[in-house]
Amino acid sequence: MNNAQRNVFLISFSFFFIFFGFGTAQQYLVILFAEQGRGNLALTSLFILYGAFLATGIVAAKIIPLFGGLKKSLLIGGLTYAIFTASVAINSAMLLYIASILIGIGAGLLWVSSGQIIRDSSNERTVGRNFAYQTVGMYGGNILGINIGSYLVQVFSVERVYLVLTASILLGLIFILWVRPVKGEIKPSPFKPYYMFNKKMLMLLPLVFGAYFLQAQVFTAVNFIIVSLLGVSSIALMITIIKISNIVGGFSSGKISGWYDKSNLLILLILMALLGVTLLIGTRTLIPVIFSAILLGFSMAAIYPVCLAWLNETIPAENYIYALGVFHVYSNLGMLSAILANLKFNSGVSFVPGIAALALAFPGIVMFRKATKKLI
């Protein structure tokens, strides 16, 4: 195995343990805090987290060299995930808010650095597949964590559960120690906050916003729909269905994105997501809800590797790190909007902004394809 492919697998293994801890912590945070009468504290914490993540995406290309480069940024970013879960265990609202800011900054470092290393470790045919390995690691950790978490929350106190999740994240950091960026550390980059208003990137805003709006709904509105329909004990089963669909969708779409037109693939994924949302909010019977979970899980995870592979084809190499940062700015706008929607509206109405964004994603994809045709 060459160094490039080893980097991809090491990052994927690291994401498995990091998101075993954080994904589980996030999934149960709103429900557990709601049972304690602190549901708004959980949502506010998540709002701060994704707000800080959004801000970091704007400046990621500039600050990663200041933190010592890609590998050190990976380590620092992963460490903030452990700080966040540990803050829940300590049971201090003020500490939770501070940790939410830290993990927001760390998430920007983790995702942009890992994305750049994977991109540098890939060619045009393998880049989608390699981003898919990353999503498989993340969602695989989610599945195991959520199922083990369903047992832990029944046996242990919230504090002990979150300490276990913190230990998992720290274990994931070990794999990063062996990562070796194939193109060396990135050099200090100019500050380009205006890149988030780049005309081509803005064409993809509805797609990324809508996809990540639905990602946030999985640990907010979808949780409450599952609880109202099947009870809290069914959360692990339903989220497992979504996460397995995430793995299948992310890996299969990432794999075939090297062989088929990415714009048509993204349009198909949007149609699947819209059908899944329609089934979820339009019924309260079990079979349609399960089918909607499969459609949403498949489509949401698949958009990440396909979109980043498409950007790799169409964005000049020297601007790719800026495109990565902007991608996460747009994704976190979706996350923040979903959290706000759940603070203001019931679970059914809270899906409306995401549906509207995905409807606008169709013309956005067509425009992006035309605008970048000369670069392909």
TIKOL-658214 format. One line per 10 residues: number of its first residue (from 1); their letters; for each residue x, y, z of C-alpha. Coordinates in Angstrom, 3 decimals. Example, Ala and Ser with C-alpha at 12.3 -4.5 7.8 and 13.67 -1.06 7.14 Angstrom:
# TIKOL-658214
1 = as = 12.300 -4.500 7.800  13.670 -1.060 7.140
This chain:
# TIKOL-658214
1 = mnnaqrnvfl = 0.000 0.000 0.000  1.472 3.370 -0.991  1.594 6.394 1.299  -1.299 8.140 -0.464  -3.762 5.289 0.023  -2.518 4.737 3.571  -3.432 8.356 4.373  -6.986 7.748 3.177  -7.395 4.642 5.335  -5.791 6.232 8.397
11 = isfsfffiff = -8.129 9.224 8.186  -11.085 6.872 7.677  -10.150 4.810 10.759  -9.663 8.009 12.743  -13.099 9.271 11.697  -14.596 5.944 12.762  -13.570 6.451 16.395  -14.041 10.240 16.443  -17.597 9.953 15.166  -18.310 6.881 17.267
21 = gfgtaqqylv = -17.904 9.379 20.106  -19.164 12.651 18.714  -21.906 11.274 16.465  -23.392 9.361 19.388  -22.975 12.348 21.724  -24.783 14.604 19.279  -27.551 12.115 18.487  -28.540 11.627 22.118  -27.787 15.150 23.373  -31.100 16.743 22.394
31 = ilfaeqgrgn = -33.209 13.809 23.594  -31.378 13.365 26.918  -31.400 17.091 27.664  -35.075 17.345 26.679  -35.905 14.621 29.221  -34.129 16.764 31.840  -36.009 19.899 30.778  -32.886 21.332 29.113  -33.739 20.752 25.441  -33.091 24.377 24.489
41 = laltslfily = -29.627 24.199 26.073  -28.724 21.327 23.765  -30.046 23.105 20.660  -28.329 26.363 21.643  -25.067 24.509 22.146  -25.349 22.928 18.705  -26.232 26.294 17.181  -23.048 27.812 18.652  -21.028 24.815 17.452  -22.144 25.037 13.835
51 = gaflatgiva = -21.927 28.830 13.873  -18.267 28.624 14.897  -17.728 25.884 12.282  -19.213 28.179 9.625  -16.920 31.064 10.608  -13.874 28.787 10.600  -14.679 27.572 7.091  -14.257 31.134 5.835  -10.708 31.435 7.203  -9.606 27.770 7.156
61 = akiiplfggl = -7.114 28.143 4.297  -5.429 30.983 6.164  -5.336 29.523 9.680  -4.333 25.919 8.915  -0.702 26.968 8.241  -0.810 29.039 11.456  -1.754 25.877 13.394  1.267 24.058 11.991  -0.158 22.638 8.770  -2.539 19.875 7.735
71 = kkslligglt = -1.494 17.100 10.117  -1.343 19.268 13.229  -4.672 20.838 12.303  -6.151 17.333 12.084  -4.898 16.530 15.576  -6.006 19.830 17.101  -9.392 19.593 15.427  -9.953 16.049 16.678  -8.940 17.046 20.204  -11.694 19.679 20.340
81 = yaiftasvai = -14.261 16.918 19.692  -13.012 15.183 22.841  -13.217 18.457 24.792  -16.852 18.877 23.732  -18.012 15.429 24.848  -16.044 15.774 28.081  -17.799 19.091 28.780  -21.173 17.298 28.700  -19.832 14.822 31.251  -18.749 17.674 33.535
91 = nsamllyias = -22.343 18.992 33.418  -21.660 22.739 33.279  -23.733 24.891 30.906  -21.033 27.567 30.659  -18.333 24.976 29.917  -20.598 23.388 27.317  -20.963 26.740 25.528  -17.187 27.318 25.574  -16.567 23.781 24.305  -19.139 24.374 21.545
101 = iligigagll = -17.069 27.296 20.259  -13.867 25.249 20.451  -15.284 22.263 18.588  -16.745 24.578 15.950  -13.251 25.899 15.270  -11.793 22.391 15.518  -14.374 20.957 13.131  -13.295 23.436 10.490  -9.679 22.387 10.966  -10.534 18.671 10.951
111 = wvssgqiird = -12.764 18.645 7.878  -10.831 21.032 5.662  -7.451 19.476 6.530  -8.710 15.926 5.998  -10.374 16.947 2.736  -7.170 18.504 1.417  -5.049 15.478 2.397  -7.507 13.071 0.757  -7.648 15.209 -2.360  -3.837 15.336 -2.553
121 = ssnertvgrn = -3.744 11.551 -2.060  -6.094 10.901 -5.002  -6.351 11.217 -8.748  -9.473 12.165 -10.710  -10.635 8.553 -10.934  -10.136 7.713 -7.243  -11.000 10.984 -5.485  -14.720 10.258 -5.139  -13.993 6.752 -3.876  -11.475 8.053 -1.342
131 = fayqtvgmyg = -13.889 10.653 0.032  -16.397 7.800 0.249  -13.990 5.826 2.477  -13.972 8.818 4.817  -17.785 8.861 4.985  -17.864 5.077 5.503  -15.534 5.470 8.478  -17.622 8.267 9.936  -21.008 6.585 9.523  -19.655 3.191 10.551
141 = gnilginigs = -18.574 4.758 13.825  -21.992 6.394 14.104  -23.785 3.072 13.746  -21.738 1.267 16.368  -21.800 4.254 18.713  -25.525 4.832 18.533  -26.298 1.174 19.216  -23.829 0.904 22.088  -25.082 4.298 23.271  -28.660 3.021 23.469
151 = ylvqvfsver = -27.416 0.471 26.008  -25.148 2.879 27.874  -27.848 5.533 28.424  -30.062 2.926 30.087  -27.319 1.595 32.397  -25.096 4.565 33.227  -25.491 8.220 34.091  -25.184 10.827 31.334  -21.806 11.851 32.740  -20.348 8.334 32.486
161 = vylvltasil = -21.759 7.796 29.010  -20.060 10.932 27.735  -16.757 9.989 29.328  -16.823 6.711 27.365  -17.522 8.675 24.182  -14.627 11.015 24.980  -12.276 8.030 25.277  -13.327 6.820 21.821  -12.472 10.184 20.268  -9.048 10.198 21.905
171 = lglifilwvr = -8.438 6.704 20.491  -9.220 8.013 17.013  -6.501 10.648 17.290  -3.832 7.924 17.422  -4.376 7.071 13.748  -3.658 10.663 12.728  -0.114 10.324 14.087  0.797 8.115 11.096  -0.715 10.412 8.433  1.903 11.805 6.043
181 = pvkgeikpsp = 0.577 14.473 3.609  1.885 13.367 0.209  2.472 16.909 -1.064  3.941 18.155 2.196  2.395 20.789 4.401  0.549 23.619 2.707  2.209 27.002 2.523  0.656 30.110 4.092  -2.267 31.144 1.893  -3.739 34.555 1.114
191 = fkpyymfnkk = -6.910 35.465 2.985  -9.848 35.096 0.574  -13.115 35.444 2.500  -14.742 36.672 -0.707  -14.377 33.174 -2.179  -17.639 32.190 -0.485  -19.300 34.616 -2.910  -17.580 33.082 -5.927  -20.238 32.818 -8.646  -19.556 29.164 -9.377
201 = mlmllplvfg = -19.598 28.190 -5.710  -22.862 30.068 -5.141  -24.465 27.885 -7.806  -23.914 24.914 -5.484  -25.179 26.711 -2.375  -28.764 25.326 -2.571  -27.437 21.769 -3.026  -25.033 21.866 -0.079  -27.388 23.891 2.131  -30.308 21.518 1.506
211 = ayflqaqvft = -28.271 18.346 1.996  -26.856 19.462 5.334  -30.169 20.907 6.469  -31.464 17.345 6.242  -28.314 16.044 7.972  -29.151 18.248 10.961  -32.768 17.115 10.913  -31.593 13.554 11.647  -30.463 14.533 15.166  -33.280 17.067 15.698
221 = avnfiivsll = -36.717 16.738 14.053  -36.316 13.114 12.926  -35.531 12.112 16.509  -38.814 13.569 17.715  -40.795 12.002 14.860  -39.325 8.596 15.745  -40.070 9.070 19.447  -43.674 10.134 18.798  -44.261 7.199 16.456  -42.281 4.346 18.013
231 = gvssialmit = -40.943 5.549 21.376  -37.458 6.508 22.524  -36.236 2.898 22.554  -36.571 2.767 18.763  -34.140 5.630 18.092  -31.120 3.328 17.822  -32.859 1.044 15.310  -34.116 3.846 13.057  -30.878 5.823 13.155  -29.004 2.604 12.370
241 = iikisnivgg = -31.133 2.212 9.244  -30.271 5.778 8.248  -26.559 5.283 8.944  -26.352 1.990 7.036  -27.997 3.801 4.143  -25.391 6.558 4.617  -22.607 4.011 4.169  -24.173 2.376 1.122  -24.983 5.736 -0.456  -21.654 7.378 0.296
251 = fssgkisgwy = -19.508 4.470 -0.846  -21.462 3.461 -3.944  -21.877 7.012 -5.209  -18.284 7.920 -4.426  -17.120 4.810 -6.269  -19.173 5.366 -9.418  -18.586 9.135 -9.477  -15.274 8.428 -11.208  -17.121 6.774 -14.093  -20.405 8.685 -14.566
261 = dksnllilli = -21.494 12.286 -15.016  -21.506 13.846 -11.553  -24.187 16.424 -12.303  -26.716 13.769 -13.311  -25.767 11.716 -10.275  -26.405 14.699 -7.970  -29.789 15.362 -9.577  -30.782 11.739 -8.938  -29.690 12.058 -5.302  -31.793 15.206 -4.831
271 = lmallgvtll = -34.858 13.435 -6.193  -34.286 10.619 -3.699  -33.932 13.101 -0.833  -37.133 14.936 -1.756  -39.061 11.676 -1.951  -37.663 10.647 1.424  -38.715 13.927 3.087  -42.187 13.714 1.555  -42.693 10.211 2.950  -41.340 11.197 6.375
281 = igtrtlipvi = -43.554 14.221 6.988  -46.574 12.918 5.090  -47.180 9.736 7.069  -46.957 8.313 10.561  -47.013 4.630 9.625  -43.961 2.429 10.058  -43.143 1.153 6.545  -43.126 4.556 4.792  -41.022 6.009 7.639  -38.459 3.202 7.244
291 = fsaillgfsm = -38.405 3.698 3.469  -37.939 7.455 3.947  -35.028 6.779 6.330  -33.350 4.639 3.652  -33.807 7.284 0.936  -32.633 10.156 3.147  -29.677 8.212 4.491  -28.512 7.156 1.025  -28.855 10.572 -0.613  -27.463 12.736 2.202
301 = aaiypvclaw = -24.194 10.825 2.523  -23.717 10.455 -1.224  -23.770 14.185 -1.944  -20.525 14.818 0.011  -18.086 12.619 -1.982  -19.721 13.334 -5.345  -19.741 17.095 -4.832  -16.120 17.236 -3.640  -15.030 15.026 -6.539  -16.841 17.390 -8.929
311 = lnetipaeny = -15.098 20.394 -7.371  -11.775 18.580 -7.831  -12.500 18.340 -11.562  -13.663 21.907 -12.020  -11.777 24.113 -9.531  -8.104 25.030 -10.144  -5.792 23.119 -7.782  -4.543 26.271 -6.054  -8.114 27.214 -5.131  -9.283 23.801 -3.950
321 = iyalgvfhvy = -8.628 24.487 -0.257  -10.763 27.633 -0.534  -13.521 25.611 -2.189  -13.328 23.104 0.690  -13.713 25.908 3.215  -16.668 27.402 1.346  -18.297 23.973 1.046  -18.295 23.765 4.842  -19.552 27.351 5.169  -22.560 26.412 3.044
331 = snlgmlsail = -23.048 23.095 4.848  -23.103 24.817 8.212  -25.582 27.406 7.005  -27.839 24.407 6.403  -27.110 22.952 9.843  -27.756 26.267 11.616  -30.978 26.838 9.703  -32.268 23.394 10.670  -31.540 24.003 14.355  -33.275 27.397 14.200
341 = anlkfnsgvs = -36.251 25.855 12.393  -36.625 23.298 15.184  -36.474 26.016 17.833  -39.299 27.907 16.115  -41.526 25.351 14.367  -42.939 21.857 14.814  -41.152 18.912 13.257  -43.226 18.859 10.055  -42.952 22.568 9.200  -39.243 22.608 10.109
351 = fvpgiaalal = -38.424 20.680 6.908  -39.729 23.411 4.569  -36.453 25.400 4.143  -34.565 22.226 3.254  -37.176 21.209 0.689  -37.078 24.675 -0.884  -33.273 24.609 -1.067  -33.208 21.201 -2.756  -35.768 22.402 -5.306  -33.431 25.305 -6.149
361 = afpgivmfrk = -30.493 22.903 -6.364  -31.677 21.607 -9.766  -31.049 24.849 -11.702  -27.915 25.433 -9.606  -26.376 22.144 -10.762  -27.241 22.870 -14.397  -25.676 26.356 -14.174  -22.541 25.013 -12.483  -22.151 22.384 -15.196  -22.373 25.033 -17.926
371 = atkkli = -20.095 27.476 -16.108  -17.336 24.899 -15.587  -17.540 23.120 -18.922  -14.504 24.968 -20.231  -12.383 23.769 -17.285  -13.220 20.087 -17.622
